[in-house]
Amino acid sequence: MMVPQSGLDDYYVVGAVVREIKLSGYNRLILKSDQGPDILNLSKAVKRERKEDIQIMPEESPVGEHQSNGEVERVNQTLQGQFRSMKLALESRYGKPIRSDHSIFPWLVIYAGILINSCKVGPDGRTSYERRKGKRFNQTLPELGECIWYLKPQSAGVNKLDPRWEDGIYAGLRVESGEIYVMSESGVIKVKHYKQRPESERWNLEELESPGNPYQAGQESRSNQSSL
């Protein structure tokens, strides 16, 4: 997750960690961190949030002993590599650098983690997704940042003469439901149905830079925490 700043910013940060714990499927776990005050405060807040339905045991690594967090560091390196690859691919598609303050940037971070969980095969021959769900991830998805057409939610049977498909930009996957996130004129929304455009229309820089698309990380999550 990409958060606005280091530390316990607001309930969005806590909610993001709580969501990941919920998705893991465990009701008992060790929440390991270093001894930085920001991460310790976050760990305590998460434990308070889930105290009724899950057992969380905090564990701190010794000061200055980065090797004790070796597995975490390896995961961080994998995530960073995946993110860099996706960012370079998107810049290649649009022929322009993607700024860190661009509306698509937080979604690149989130999606890098989703792809690793869904596609990276471990020593046991299974992905993280398969271990949790008991089945392989087989959903076909666009490339992040790709211009698509999406079916407007709740448009079936309403205003039958009005167009039901609109332009949008693919921003990621909602793992819980299989819905996708789309950057639209009204912000980022979740939809079920989409269509890919012809190859010549999939990478429209004008749409990516549209004034209707700027979107601050966590805005949708704050307004609708259950949809994270």
Summary of the structure (lengths in Angstrom):
residues: 228
radius of gyration: 19.1
end to end distance: 11.3
largest distance: 65.1
contacts: 592
relative contact order: 0.12
helix: 40%
strand: 18%
